[in-house]
Amino acid sequence: MKALVIGGAGSTGVPMVHGLLQRGYQVTVLNRGVHPVEFPSEVERIYADPHWRENLTEALEGKSYDLVMALYGRLRLIAEVMKGKTSRLVSVGGALAAYKGWMTVTNENPFGIMEESPVPVGEDHFLARAPGVDRFSEQVRLSEDVVMQAHSNGYYNTTHFRYPIVYGPRSIGCPEWQIIRRARDGRRQVIVPGGGVALLSRGYCDNVAHGLLLAVDNPTACGGQIYNISDEKPIAVREWIEALSRILNHEFEFIEIPFDLLPQGFRNAPTQALFRFHRVMDIAKIKEQLGYRDVVSTERALELTVDWYTRHPLPYGGEIEKNAGDPYDYKTEDRFIQIYKDGSEQIRRAFRQSPGTEVIWRHPYPHPKKKGDLR
């Protein structure tokens, strides 16, 4: 059996390739070659840009595959080019873009225009098709429609996955690095707007790859389906930072500036701390239909991620750091922290000087000390 992995050099692509090899597939990886990864010698390499029809068409001329994993590129074009070249397509897209209000990815200040969301959100929730999204989200939804229509028309058997915030080795968003770098730099304070109470669906790379491989193993059961995929348990931003701190043996003071006090466009904090609303995917469907369970616990996944960055630290000011959107501008962070602390002390003094209403709290259920005593 032959498998084509489009992408293959990112967080989920690498474990995906190894998982396919373990299943006996002859694997070919197609990508631009921008992010070098060493694969076993039996893995064939094709260098092409999967964002352009002509590049894909030329690179795959005369080739066919039993399975195509579309992990990267312009999905709707991949879906068209693969007609007649495969009988099975497993594709991925992003949940943050698909669900209205979760993140307007192309906006200059996406964290400032987020909307509230129910918890959790399933694949068929109305937010997945609610109008009023930006053009990027429209294209994400269109890509889902294109692959599902190709399935309905019988071109190939399709399963599509909506990705969470993916973390682990080779993560493009490098969320954990933003905490690790602060610890490496000796920072003792970190701004966590609103206290970091937002619950976020994250997916460790091996867990997400495992979910996709379950679809590879069960083509009949999941053909024509869209699945959310993430770690089983979402954790709050604060819990996430605390877990990383324990692993790093580093202690942070959380500066819990309320969101409504921050200026528009504020970015001087780890980017995941800028989520003011919950972003939780319901993964009951993949658990029930395909038997998904985490293969790596969250605590162990974070340990492995810290170990990876310890051995492969990102270059300061490099492309990945810049793309993640954290400026690491500690002078500005310190200035915001001092402004907030000074203002908080003034507010505390004002509250202490302002008389309040005396309230005596009592337990709502009676605790009688003798018969007839209702309290």
Legacy VTK file of the C-alpha trace (Angstrom):
# vtk DataFile Version 3.0
C-alpha trace
ASCII
DATASET POLYDATA
POINTS 375 float
0.000 0.000 0.000
1.208 3.470 -0.885
0.570 6.615 1.157
1.243 10.255 0.316
1.689 12.683 3.205
1.332 16.309 2.124
3.227 18.324 4.721
4.888 15.837 7.004
7.518 18.115 8.576
5.395 19.618 11.345
4.258 18.527 14.788
1.725 15.948 13.642
3.337 15.123 10.293
6.401 13.401 11.725
4.532 10.958 14.023
2.056 10.450 11.176
4.812 9.288 8.829
6.203 6.909 11.427
2.721 5.586 12.180
2.128 4.824 8.510
5.488 3.071 8.213
4.567 0.900 11.192
1.368 -0.047 9.365
3.325 -1.253 6.365
2.737 1.676 4.005
5.239 2.822 1.415
5.341 6.487 2.376
6.004 9.515 0.198
6.274 12.978 1.757
5.469 16.044 -0.343
6.342 19.491 0.947
8.382 22.581 0.133
11.434 21.368 2.039
11.547 24.544 4.123
11.644 22.698 7.463
14.193 19.876 7.158
13.310 16.606 8.852
15.249 13.359 8.683
13.000 10.449 7.752
13.975 6.787 7.359
15.686 6.109 4.054
12.669 4.262 2.631
10.550 7.437 2.717
10.375 9.012 -0.734
10.569 12.814 -0.929
8.820 15.125 -3.403
9.513 18.845 -3.192
6.611 20.978 -4.379
4.387 23.755 -3.052
0.923 22.333 -2.251
-0.634 25.789 -2.395
-0.615 25.832 -6.197
-2.470 23.523 -8.564
0.227 23.555 -11.246
2.943 22.568 -8.749
0.898 19.653 -7.422
-0.217 18.503 -10.845
3.315 18.475 -12.209
4.836 16.828 -9.110
2.222 14.034 -9.056
2.005 13.384 -12.782
1.446 9.665 -13.350
1.381 8.846 -9.617
-1.389 7.311 -7.530
-1.764 6.346 -3.890
-3.970 4.169 -1.721
-4.064 6.911 0.898
-3.429 10.658 0.901
-2.939 12.582 4.161
-3.497 16.278 3.430
-1.890 17.963 6.439
-0.713 21.161 4.764
-1.364 23.357 1.750
-4.478 24.705 0.050
-6.918 21.911 0.787
-9.571 22.655 -1.827
-6.911 22.494 -4.572
-5.451 19.290 -3.141
-8.956 17.822 -3.122
-9.344 18.562 -6.835
-5.898 17.325 -7.882
-6.356 14.053 -5.977
-9.431 13.024 -7.930
-8.434 9.892 -9.786
-5.166 9.588 -7.843
-6.453 8.056 -4.607
-9.389 6.208 -3.122
-8.852 7.595 0.396
-8.266 11.167 1.604
-7.741 12.222 5.227
-7.582 16.014 5.549
-7.156 18.611 8.276
-8.153 22.209 8.970
-8.228 24.537 11.954
-11.020 24.736 14.521
-10.143 28.296 15.566
-10.987 29.500 12.076
-13.989 27.230 11.525
-16.046 28.267 14.561
-17.398 31.804 14.388
-15.956 34.154 16.986
-13.169 31.803 18.076
-10.446 33.748 16.252
-10.454 36.091 13.286
-7.086 34.838 12.127
-6.318 37.541 9.559
-7.240 40.509 11.761
-4.410 42.747 13.000
-5.730 42.278 16.543
-7.467 38.882 16.596
-7.356 38.596 20.389
-9.271 41.835 20.828
-12.371 40.865 18.841
-13.095 37.374 20.137
-16.631 36.368 21.038
-18.003 34.206 23.822
-18.559 30.557 23.025
-20.505 27.661 24.564
-18.560 24.841 26.211
-17.978 22.432 24.581
-18.652 22.868 20.853
-19.377 19.851 18.670
-18.753 19.309 14.988
-22.318 20.224 13.973
-22.661 23.236 16.276
-24.227 26.263 14.593
-20.982 28.247 15.081
-19.380 26.034 12.413
-21.680 27.593 9.820
-22.785 30.858 11.436
-22.528 33.815 9.007
-20.418 36.902 9.515
-16.937 35.384 9.504
-13.862 36.763 7.753
-12.671 35.615 4.339
-10.085 33.231 5.774
-12.732 31.402 7.805
-14.968 31.282 4.749
-12.146 29.567 2.846
-11.632 27.058 5.672
-15.315 26.186 5.576
-15.263 26.016 1.779
-12.397 23.527 1.932
-14.428 21.323 4.267
-17.349 21.497 1.851
-15.158 20.639 -1.144
-13.710 17.466 0.395
-17.103 16.378 1.724
-18.692 16.941 -1.687
-15.938 14.897 -3.335
-16.768 12.101 -0.912
-20.478 12.344 -1.720
-19.688 12.243 -5.449
-17.645 9.079 -4.979
-14.227 10.398 -5.975
-12.695 9.024 -2.774
-13.503 8.154 0.812
-12.927 11.278 2.917
-12.470 12.002 6.618
-11.768 15.558 7.775
-10.346 16.726 11.112
-10.561 20.091 12.844
-7.288 20.732 14.638
-6.974 22.342 18.085
-3.971 24.347 19.319
-1.292 21.778 18.512
1.765 21.591 20.747
4.891 19.512 21.046
8.085 19.232 18.992
8.181 21.336 15.814
5.072 23.330 16.700
4.734 26.348 14.426
2.890 28.274 17.149
5.473 27.249 19.804
3.133 28.011 22.747
5.238 26.265 25.398
8.423 27.973 24.224
6.903 31.303 25.259
6.907 30.127 28.881
10.174 28.213 28.599
12.011 31.230 27.192
10.786 33.470 29.995
12.093 30.957 32.520
15.415 30.713 30.658
15.642 34.496 30.687
15.109 34.588 34.446
11.719 36.277 34.332
9.856 36.029 37.621
6.648 37.768 36.589
4.317 36.957 33.724
1.241 38.904 32.678
-1.799 36.634 32.667
-4.758 38.833 31.672
-7.978 38.044 33.482
-6.248 35.468 35.657
-5.865 32.904 32.869
-9.215 31.219 33.477
-10.016 30.460 29.823
-10.207 26.753 29.014
-8.466 25.874 25.746
-8.533 22.666 23.731
-4.970 21.683 22.983
-3.633 18.632 21.225
-0.241 17.063 21.811
1.230 16.105 18.440
1.314 12.356 19.138
-2.278 12.390 20.390
-3.547 14.235 17.321
-1.583 11.962 14.973
-3.054 8.963 16.813
-6.554 10.291 16.121
-5.841 10.610 12.407
-4.297 7.147 12.299
-7.494 5.744 13.816
-9.239 7.116 10.737
-6.641 5.388 8.545
-7.404 2.114 10.336
-11.196 2.506 10.137
-12.045 3.956 6.696
-15.557 2.518 6.540
-16.583 3.687 10.009
-15.422 7.278 9.509
-15.899 7.866 5.778
-17.696 11.147 5.103
-17.235 12.360 8.679
-15.799 15.537 10.226
-14.149 15.133 13.619
-12.890 17.455 16.305
-9.601 16.210 17.694
-7.722 17.319 20.822
-6.412 16.064 24.144
-9.250 14.617 26.189
-9.098 17.205 28.970
-8.932 20.935 28.248
-6.995 22.907 30.843
-7.099 26.583 31.724
-4.300 28.912 30.718
-3.286 29.305 34.365
-3.107 25.522 34.896
-1.031 25.210 31.734
1.533 27.773 32.928
1.616 26.231 36.403
2.253 22.765 34.947
5.106 24.075 32.809
6.522 25.937 35.816
6.644 22.724 37.864
8.462 20.923 35.061
10.905 23.817 34.669
11.336 24.118 38.451
10.610 27.804 38.042
8.167 30.014 39.899
6.241 32.853 38.270
4.244 35.615 39.913
1.043 35.961 37.916
0.121 39.566 37.123
-3.629 39.273 36.607
-4.467 42.497 34.788
-8.187 42.591 33.835
-8.758 42.457 30.094
-10.799 45.661 30.089
-7.840 47.631 31.480
-5.473 46.609 28.700
-5.013 48.848 25.659
-6.265 47.766 22.258
-3.757 45.532 20.514
-2.012 44.467 23.738
0.382 41.597 22.993
2.940 41.704 25.832
2.099 38.290 27.244
2.255 34.675 26.101
-0.236 34.499 23.250
-2.386 31.774 24.803
-2.878 34.009 27.834
-4.665 36.481 25.527
-7.696 34.213 25.082
-10.436 35.800 27.167
-13.110 33.193 26.368
-13.207 29.399 26.464
-12.305 27.509 23.291
-13.303 23.918 23.983
-13.953 21.275 21.331
-16.348 18.405 21.997
-14.487 15.210 21.017
-17.205 12.759 22.067
-17.797 11.789 18.444
-14.288 10.483 17.749
-14.185 8.790 21.154
-17.450 6.976 20.527
-16.994 6.146 16.838
-13.260 5.432 16.661
-12.352 4.746 20.287
-9.996 7.702 20.621
-8.139 8.114 23.913
-4.983 10.110 24.641
-1.859 8.026 24.135
0.186 10.593 26.085
-1.118 12.322 29.225
-1.085 16.099 29.359
1.555 16.196 32.108
3.818 13.792 30.211
3.214 15.664 26.940
4.354 18.913 28.529
7.430 17.170 29.956
8.328 15.857 26.502
7.754 19.293 24.998
10.017 20.993 27.540
12.673 18.340 26.902
12.438 18.959 23.148
12.926 22.723 23.520
15.752 22.157 25.993
17.565 20.170 23.313
16.356 22.316 20.406
15.981 25.897 21.696
14.504 28.317 19.190
16.765 31.076 17.860
15.869 34.344 19.582
14.145 36.626 17.106
13.904 33.849 14.509
11.048 33.211 12.113
9.095 30.876 14.397
9.328 33.247 17.360
8.148 36.159 15.226
5.277 34.177 13.715
4.042 33.222 17.188
3.338 36.877 17.969
5.040 37.182 21.367
7.426 40.182 21.279
9.351 39.220 24.474
9.564 42.949 25.172
10.334 42.720 28.860
10.778 46.467 29.334
7.230 47.053 28.168
5.958 44.145 30.263
7.629 45.626 33.340
6.108 49.010 32.604
2.600 47.529 32.387
3.213 45.530 35.555
4.322 48.621 37.491
1.393 50.697 36.236
-1.017 47.962 37.276
0.546 47.460 40.710
0.558 51.192 41.435
-3.055 51.515 40.335
-4.112 48.417 42.280
-2.703 49.850 45.501
-4.647 53.090 44.977
-7.840 51.107 44.361
-7.300 48.989 47.489
-6.839 52.115 49.608
-9.979 53.639 48.135
-11.995 50.488 48.852
-10.746 50.330 52.439
-11.774 53.935 52.973
-15.232 53.408 51.485
-17.833 52.051 53.957
-19.565 48.873 52.849
-22.681 46.999 53.886
-22.121 44.628 56.784
-23.247 41.100 55.958
-23.216 38.211 58.412
-22.906 34.977 56.487
-24.691 31.893 57.671
-24.975 28.405 56.236
-28.296 28.050 54.364
-29.155 24.749 56.075
-30.157 24.732 59.770
-27.768 23.322 62.355
-29.991 23.135 65.477
-28.335 22.817 68.842
-31.601 21.687 70.503
-35.066 20.524 69.455
-37.210 23.276 68.019
-34.206 25.417 67.128
-34.592 25.977 63.385
-31.152 27.512 63.097
LINES 1 376
375 0 1 2 3 4 5 6 7 8 9 10 11 12 13 14 15 16 17 18 19 20 21 22 23 24 25 26 27 28 29 30 31 32 33 34 35 36 37 38 39 40 41 42 43 44 45 46 47 48 49 50 51 52 53 54 55 56 57 58 59 60 61 62 63 64 65 66 67 68 69 70 71 72 73 74 75 76 77 78 79 80 81 82 83 84 85 86 87 88 89 90 91 92 93 94 95 96 97 98 99 100 101 102 103 104 105 106 107 108 109 110 111 112 113 114 115 116 117 118 119 120 121 122 123 124 125 126 127 128 129 130 131 132 133 134 135 136 137 138 139 140 141 142 143 144 145 146 147 148 149 150 151 152 153 154 155 156 157 158 159 160 161 162 163 164 165 166 167 168 169 170 171 172 173 174 175 176 177 178 179 180 181 182 183 184 185 186 187 188 189 190 191 192 193 194 195 196 197 198 199 200 201 202 203 204 205 206 207 208 209 210 211 212 213 214 215 216 217 218 219 220 221 222 223 224 225 226 227 228 229 230 231 232 233 234 235 236 237 238 239 240 241 242 243 244 245 246 247 248 249 250 251 252 253 254 255 256 257 258 259 260 261 262 263 264 265 266 267 268 269 270 271 272 273 274 275 276 277 278 279 280 281 282 283 284 285 286 287 288 289 290 291 292 293 294 295 296 297 298 299 300 301 302 303 304 305 306 307 308 309 310 311 312 313 314 315 316 317 318 319 320 321 322 323 324 325 326 327 328 329 330 331 332 333 334 335 336 337 338 339 340 341 342 343 344 345 346 347 348 349 350 351 352 353 354 355 356 357 358 359 360 361 362 363 364 365 366 367 368 369 370 371 372 373 374
